[in-house]
């Protein structure tokens, strides 16, 4: 790998760690300063390594430079005299002495965990939380975030600025919430991780259907929650199981030309057996306790989809799980997926009858499902529905997938 490629990889791996540690040192109100320090550190790395070559331990080099820059910024901007000391007078429980940022493994892990809960504080709107998570927890650039939201850099910058202002105004500290509030906040954290994975698994960007980088970041964040006793609870493991099962089919979901490969057409040999087994492991752990969440039900459904045999038993189990899911978390996608499971269990007529119970005229997946139900009995109706789906599809990858199905008919 080239030095440029290595530096990019290091940025993806270390940016979030360094921002979390420096933010924990200065306080969350100075998170933008932490981002600037880390960005400057990587800029120096690019210039220095380009002339002198890469050091033996690049990560340690980055941490050392970041420490120096953190102390320099603290002095140069007079944060200590103008901002920190007045706060210390009011809040004596915080120690703002001029000490170096602590880049030990334990402090990095603790800082990232605290940052996760801070970013997912309910004072911030959900959409802004996802943007902050992509930037602060996952190290994505503004361009990448803008593409993920089908937006532009200016809009994203404003959204992130407002979110950071909210954190400052609310006086959010970089720490875990008290135990009485931890479970409620954990629900919010898990929801953001779930949304982050979902965006990667079925990306809304114009050029990509599957963004593995988003999915892997979501899994990394969830794994970090399992490493802390108070957040290593059944629903955390259920979400991790769900992501493992879905991630196991990454290589089978997409053709070389980027087109989406439907489930029944996927090559089972391309499924990742190790990830399936890890999913089963986390699913078993999630069974402890009395709570059944949407993550538990979706993980069980995903598990059955990792068994390729097309048996009646399999689809009966999936249908039952979707019935439960509809009761606790109704959504159009759950409704449509349940209809497909009903089709596999009770046939086309029963499934078509269900499609009349809800109006989803602006949902292209609705017409894709109708096309599938008519495929074997009425090809003209199938084509008509695929054309309706094509008109509603938002991204190029979705349109190409629908056109591919039309060609097969």
C-alpha positions, 0 to 999 in steps of 0.5 A: 500500500502507498504512503497516501493509502496508508495515511488514509487508512490511519485517518479512518482508524485514528481520527475518531479516537484522537478527537474523542481523547482531545475532547475529553481533555478540553471538554465537549464545548471545544469539540471543533478545536479537537477536530482542528488539532487532529486535522492539523496532525494529519496534514503535518503527517502528509507533509513530513512523511512525504519528505522523510518517509513513514516512521516505524510506528505511525500511530505513535507518531500521530499521537505524539504530534497531537499531544504537542498540538493540543498543548500548543493550542491550549496556550496559544488561544488562552483557553485556560485563562479566558474559558477554562478557569471561569468554568473551574471556579463554578465546577470544581469537579473538573481538572483542567491542568496543562497535562498531555492528552492521554492516548492509552488504550483504556482512555481511548476506549472510555473516551469513545464510549463517552463520545458516543453517548454525548453525540446521541443525546436527545437534545440533538435532532435524530438526523443531526445525530446521524451526521455527528455520528458519521463525522465524530464517531466514524471519521467521515468527511463532509463530502461523504456525509453530504452524499449519504444524505443526498445533500450538499456540503453547506447544508451538512456543515450548518447542520453539524454546527447547529448540533454542536451548538446544542451540545454547548448550550445544553452543557453536555459533558463527555461522560456516561449518563448516570445509571438511572438514565443509562438504559434510556440513552442506550436505546438512543445510541442503539437506534443511531447505530441501527440507522447508520448500518441501515444507511450502509446496507441499503444506501441512498447515495446516487452511485452505491447500493451497499456502503460497507464502510458505514456498515462496518463502522456501525458494527465497530460502535456496537462491539465497543458497547459490548465491551462495557458491562453496563451497556453489554445487555441483551438488546445490544447483542441482538443488534450486533447479531442482526448486523452480523447476519446481514453483513455475512451476505455482503459479497453475495448481494452485489454483482461486479457491475454494482447491481443488486442481486435478489435474495433468491438469486444469491450464491450461498457459497459467497456468504461468510460462514464465520460472520453467520456463526458470530451472529448466532453467538450474539443471538444466543447471548441476547436471549438472556433476560425478559425483554424482546425488542425489534432488534431481537425479532429482526435478528431472528428473521435475518438468521433464517435468511442465512439458511438458504433452503426454501422450506415451508418451516423457514417461511412460517417462522419468518412470517410469525416473526414479522407478525410480532414485529408489526405489533411493536414497530409498524413500518411500510418495509416491515409490512411489505416484507411480511406480505412476501413471507405470507406469499411464501407460506400461503400463496399469491392470492393471500399475499395480493389480498394483503396488498390492498390493506395499505396504500403505498402508491409512492413506495417503489418497493410496493410495486416491486413486490406486486411485480414479484407476485404477478411474475408467474401468472401475469407478466404484463401486470408484472411489467406494469408494476415494475415500470411504476417502480422505475418511475418512483426509484430515487437512485441510479442503482435502484433504477438499474436493478428494476430495469434488469428485472424488466429485461428478464420478463 
